[in-house]
Structure formats: C-alpha cells, structure tokens
Amino acid sequence: MTRIKTKMPAPYELTAMHQDTHDTKTFCFALPEDATLDMLPGDHLYVHATINDKAVKRPYTPSSVAGTTGYFDLTVKRYENGLVSKYLHDREVGDSVLMSGPNTGGHWVDGRAKRVGFVAGGTGITPMISIIRWILAKGLDVEMFLLFANKTEADIIFRDEWDANAREHATFHVYHVLEQPPAGWVQGMGRITDDLLRRHLPAPGPETAVFLCGPPLMVDALEGTLRDIGYSEQSIVLP
C-alpha cells in the first residue's frame, strides 16, 4: 500500500458529490487504487485555491475512515463568507482541487482512552466523523458519547448515521442540542452548558478523553468549563 503525504499542493480529482444537508456536501476525491492518505483519524489536509488573485488555504479533516484506499472524502459546510468552502461547493465532478498534507492535528491513537466524549458545534463535527467511524469499524473496546450542537434540526450533519449508531451499538451514545428546536423537541435546547457536559459525557478520569471542536468562542468557553468540571489538560483534545 502506498501512503500519500505531500508538503506541496498536489491535484486530486473530484469523482463524486453527495448533498448531506441544505448547505453541506461530501466530496469524494480519487487516489490510486492501492494508495491511502498517510494519516491518523482526526488529521487534516489543507485545501489550496486562488480566489480573486489571492492564494488562500483552509484545513479540512477527511471524513472517510483512515486507511481507506482508492479515495478519500471531505465533508464541507458552505459559508457565505467562507472563501474556500464556497470554492469547493462550486466545483463539479471531474475538476481537480489542490491539497497538501495530511498534517498532524488533535487525532485519535488506539489505546488512548476507554471512554471518549465528543463535543461538537456545527461543522466542528467533521474531525470527529473519521474518529468515530474508525473506532466502530475496528470494534475497539471504547465507549463513545457525542454531544452535538446545531442551530436547527436541518443543520445536523449525518444525523441518520449518528442515530443508527446509537441503535446498533450499545457503546455509542448521542445527544443533540438545538438553538432553534422544533415543536415537540425532546433533547437539548439552547447551548451546551456545564450541566449538559456533566450529564452526557463520561466522567473525568485517567481513561477518559474529550474531543472538542466548533466555533472559536464556543471552544474557548467550553474548554474552560471542562477543566472546571475536572478534566485534565491532557485529556481535552482540540482537533
């Protein structure tokens, strides 16, 4: 198997696209049949583009399982003020996109923890997708707790997958929090609070890790809250 990692931007052909939510798509890029990205779950690539005569780059974490050969996926939400997210959403099958990496981020290493919490806000879920998929695909002895915040029900990326995982795996738990919940909503409302963290994450301890990703203001606030609750600095991972 060939393991691909580049320091300089290299072209990858877009071979398929899938609409996940009203503003989020998964883009499938081709690799040689016997090749995979040289990465651990949670590591990221940089997407490079020239927009308005200016070179820009943004990090994106593959959502496909690490070690997949022949292709990789990026799941990207389109933001009106997001130069590269809009650039990706405007691509068509057959186009090539320049990327470099993978680059090491706050990733998962087998054996890191027995109980893992995932606290995500919006597209902060993307670094966690490949980690959760990896743990389930390998059948690791790890209990997982996903606390996922979004504005509306329509914004929940891969909701069907999370709910199916919860039904099919006793070791996977998910709790959704919505800022604008519909009538009859029975899960979390508003924003993630210290009470929700205490109730829906594994307790602090030497075999617990918590991955935290989302808007910067949310991450800054919740990182402090997690420490106040008792999670050590080493157990809090920022992909």
FIMIDO-629174 format. One line per 2 residues: number of its first residue (from 0); their letters; for each residue z, y, x of C-alpha. Coordinates in nm, 3 decimals, always signed. Layout:
# FIMIDO-629174
NUM) a) Z,Y,X | ...;
END
This chain:
# FIMIDO-629174
0) mt) +0.000,+0.000,+0.000 | -0.088,+0.348,+0.125;
2) ri) +0.184,+0.611,+0.081 | +0.047,+0.964,+0.044;
4) kt) +0.222,+1.279,+0.162 | +0.044,+1.597,+0.277;
6) km) +0.164,+1.923,+0.424 | -0.162,+2.100,+0.346;
8) pa) -0.301,+2.124,-0.010 | -0.529,+1.832,-0.099;
10) py) -0.751,+1.792,-0.408 | -0.657,+1.548,-0.685;
12) el) -0.895,+1.473,-0.972 | -0.766,+1.517,-1.327;
14) ta) -0.863,+1.199,-1.515 | -0.675,+1.233,-1.847;
16) mh) -0.454,+1.467,-2.050 | -0.205,+1.396,-2.327;
18) qd) -0.053,+1.652,-2.566 | +0.325,+1.592,-2.573;
20) th) +0.445,+1.890,-2.779 | +0.282,+2.205,-2.913;
22) dt) +0.297,+2.362,-2.566 | +0.350,+2.071,-2.326;
24) kt) +0.092,+1.834,-2.179 | +0.099,+1.539,-1.940;
26) fc) -0.179,+1.549,-1.682 | -0.292,+1.228,-1.512;
28) fa) -0.431,+1.261,-1.158 | -0.619,+0.993,-0.967;
30) lp) -0.505,+0.825,-0.647 | -0.686,+0.550,-0.457;
32) ed) -0.627,+0.215,-0.627 | -0.388,+0.089,-0.357;
34) at) -0.210,+0.424,-0.299 | +0.109,+0.583,-0.426;
36) ld) +0.289,+0.910,-0.362 | +0.545,+0.884,-0.080;
38) ml) +0.844,+0.997,-0.283 | +1.176,+0.908,-0.439;
40) pg) +1.239,+0.968,-0.812 | +1.301,+1.341,-0.856;
42) dh) +1.099,+1.466,-0.557 | +0.830,+1.727,-0.629;
44) ly) +0.478,+1.837,-0.545 | +0.351,+2.192,-0.509;
46) vh) +0.051,+2.285,-0.721 | -0.163,+2.546,-0.543;
48) at) -0.407,+2.784,-0.710 | -0.582,+3.114,-0.652;
50) in) -0.529,+3.340,-0.954 | -0.655,+3.698,-0.967;
52) dk) -0.749,+3.667,-0.597 | -0.390,+3.577,-0.507;
54) av) -0.273,+3.241,-0.370 | +0.021,+3.102,-0.569;
56) kr) +0.210,+2.772,-0.578 | +0.474,+2.619,-0.803;
58) py) +0.680,+2.299,-0.777 | +0.634,+2.019,-1.033;
60) tp) +0.802,+1.681,-1.037 | +0.582,+1.381,-1.122;
62) ss) +0.691,+1.223,-1.450 | +0.534,+0.885,-1.367;
64) va) +0.756,+0.621,-1.210 | +0.784,+0.648,-0.830;
66) gt) +0.580,+0.373,-0.666 | +0.307,+0.374,-0.932;
68) tg) -0.030,+0.306,-0.769 | -0.369,+0.450,-0.859;
70) yf) -0.248,+0.763,-1.036 | +0.044,+0.999,-1.100;
72) dl) +0.142,+1.220,-1.394 | +0.267,+1.577,-1.418;
74) tv) +0.428,+1.694,-1.743 | +0.398,+2.072,-1.776;
76) kr) +0.501,+2.323,-2.042 | +0.271,+2.622,-2.086;
78) ye) +0.445,+2.959,-2.050 | +0.270,+3.285,-2.138;
80) ng) +0.399,+3.443,-1.816 | +0.359,+3.122,-1.614;
82) lv) +0.060,+3.167,-1.387 | +0.035,+2.807,-1.269;
84) sk) +0.137,+2.644,-1.597 | -0.142,+2.835,-1.775;
86) yl) -0.382,+2.745,-1.493 | -0.304,+2.372,-1.539;
88) hd) -0.334,+2.389,-1.917 | -0.680,+2.543,-1.876;
90) re) -0.807,+2.254,-1.662 | -1.046,+1.992,-1.800;
92) vg) -1.089,+1.623,-1.722 | -1.297,+1.596,-1.406;
94) ds) -1.153,+1.910,-1.247 | -0.968,+1.889,-0.916;
96) vl) -0.631,+2.053,-0.854 | -0.488,+2.129,-0.510;
98) ms) -0.140,+1.991,-0.437 | +0.083,+1.938,-0.135;
100) gp) +0.380,+1.710,-0.082 | +0.569,+1.527,-0.214;
102) nt) +0.867,+1.729,-0.097 | +1.228,+1.617,-0.096;
104) gg) +1.440,+1.755,-0.377 | +1.755,+1.653,-0.559;
106) hw) +1.641,+1.296,-0.604 | +1.779,+0.958,-0.703;
108) vd) +1.866,+0.691,-0.447 | +1.952,+0.341,-0.571;
110) gr) +2.325,+0.279,-0.543 | +2.411,+0.647,-0.568;
112) ak) +2.621,+0.606,-0.884 | +2.712,+0.364,-1.160;
114) rv) +2.733,+0.635,-1.428 | +2.483,+0.921,-1.438;
116) gf) +2.472,+1.229,-1.656 | +2.155,+1.429,-1.709;
118) va) +2.196,+1.787,-1.836 | +1.857,+1.940,-1.911;
120) gg) +1.736,+2.259,-2.071 | +1.374,+2.268,-2.188;
122) tg) +1.138,+2.174,-1.905 | +1.440,+2.102,-1.690;
124) it) +1.390,+1.751,-1.824 | +1.086,+1.694,-1.602;
126) pm) +1.269,+1.600,-1.277 | +1.483,+1.359,-1.478;
128) is) +1.199,+1.174,-1.651 | +1.097,+0.973,-1.346;
130) ii) +1.461,+0.903,-1.254 | +1.544,+0.764,-1.599;
132) rw) +1.220,+0.565,-1.611 | +1.287,+0.426,-1.262;
134) il) +1.641,+0.311,-1.345 | +1.529,+0.143,-1.668;
136) ak) +1.217,-0.015,-1.514 | +1.422,-0.167,-1.231;
138) gl) +1.700,-0.279,-1.465 | +1.965,-0.117,-1.245;
140) dv) +2.331,-0.151,-1.340 | +2.361,+0.218,-1.428;
142) em) +2.486,+0.377,-1.749 | +2.300,+0.699,-1.834;
144) fl) +2.395,+0.994,-2.054 | +2.126,+1.252,-2.141;
146) lf) +2.236,+1.588,-2.284 | +1.914,+1.773,-2.369;
148) an) +1.900,+2.134,-2.496 | +1.595,+2.295,-2.661;
150) kt) +1.516,+2.584,-2.892 | +1.367,+2.381,-3.178;
152) ea) +1.308,+2.019,-3.269 | +0.936,+2.062,-3.193;
154) di) +1.022,+2.156,-2.833 | +1.185,+1.821,-2.743;
156) if) +0.966,+1.667,-2.472 | +0.931,+1.285,-2.500;
158) rd) +1.174,+1.269,-2.791 | +1.031,+0.938,-2.916;
160) ew) +1.086,+0.785,-2.572 | +1.447,+0.902,-2.549;
162) da) +1.531,+0.776,-2.897 | +1.360,+0.443,-2.829;
164) na) +1.551,+0.406,-2.502 | +1.878,+0.465,-2.687;
166) re) +1.790,+0.196,-2.943 | +1.670,-0.058,-2.689;
168) ha) +1.916,-0.009,-2.402 | +2.292,-0.017,-2.452;
170) tf) +2.325,+0.167,-2.120 | +2.125,+0.474,-2.232;
172) hv) +2.273,+0.749,-2.447 | +2.108,+1.072,-2.564;
174) yh) +2.241,+1.378,-2.745 | +2.015,+1.668,-2.845;
176) vl) +2.127,+2.031,-2.874 | +1.911,+2.286,-3.059;
178) eq) +1.938,+2.665,-3.069 | +1.744,+2.670,-3.397;
180) pp) +1.825,+2.342,-3.572 | +1.651,+2.242,-3.896;
182) ag) +1.841,+2.191,-4.220 | +2.043,+1.870,-4.207;
184) wv) +2.051,+1.851,-3.827 | +2.346,+1.631,-3.724;
186) qg) +2.353,+1.666,-3.345 | +2.439,+1.966,-3.128;
188) mg) +2.376,+2.326,-3.232 | +2.363,+2.641,-3.020;
190) ri) +2.401,+2.595,-2.647 | +2.561,+2.340,-2.418;
192) td) +2.934,+2.409,-2.394 | +3.216,+2.266,-2.185;
194) dl) +3.323,+2.066,-2.492 | +2.979,+1.903,-2.515;
196) lr) +2.986,+1.826,-2.143 | +3.324,+1.657,-2.178;
198) rh) +3.217,+1.455,-2.483 | +2.868,+1.347,-2.379;
200) lp) +2.883,+1.298,-2.001 | +3.055,+1.025,-1.800;
202) ap) +3.397,+1.130,-1.672 | +3.421,+1.268,-1.318;
204) gp) +3.482,+1.005,-1.054 | +3.357,+0.855,-0.728;
206) et) +3.085,+0.652,-0.905 | +2.959,+0.936,-1.125;
208) av) +2.669,+1.176,-1.060 | +2.534,+1.456,-1.280;
210) fl) +2.179,+1.591,-1.254 | +2.146,+1.948,-1.382;
212) cg) +1.816,+2.133,-1.435 | +1.694,+2.410,-1.664;
214) pp) +1.662,+2.790,-1.679 | +1.841,+2.953,-1.381;
216) lm) +2.104,+3.129,-1.595 | +2.190,+2.801,-1.768;
218) vd) +2.210,+2.611,-1.438 | +2.434,+2.873,-1.276;
220) al) +2.672,+2.878,-1.571 | +2.690,+2.501,-1.623;
222) eg) +2.726,+2.420,-1.254 | +3.046,+2.625,-1.252;
224) tl) +3.161,+2.464,-1.575 | +3.103,+2.115,-1.436;
226) rd) +3.315,+2.199,-1.133 | +3.589,+2.336,-1.358;
228) ig) +3.587,+2.010,-1.553 | +3.641,+1.816,-1.231;
230) ys) +3.302,+1.706,-1.099 | +3.286,+1.732,-0.720;
232) eq) +3.023,+1.943,-0.548 | +2.868,+1.625,-0.405;
234) si) +2.834,+1.466,-0.750 | +2.636,+1.757,-0.900;
236) vl) +2.265,+1.728,-0.817 | +2.018,+2.013,-0.868;
238) p) +1.661,+1.870,-0.854;
END
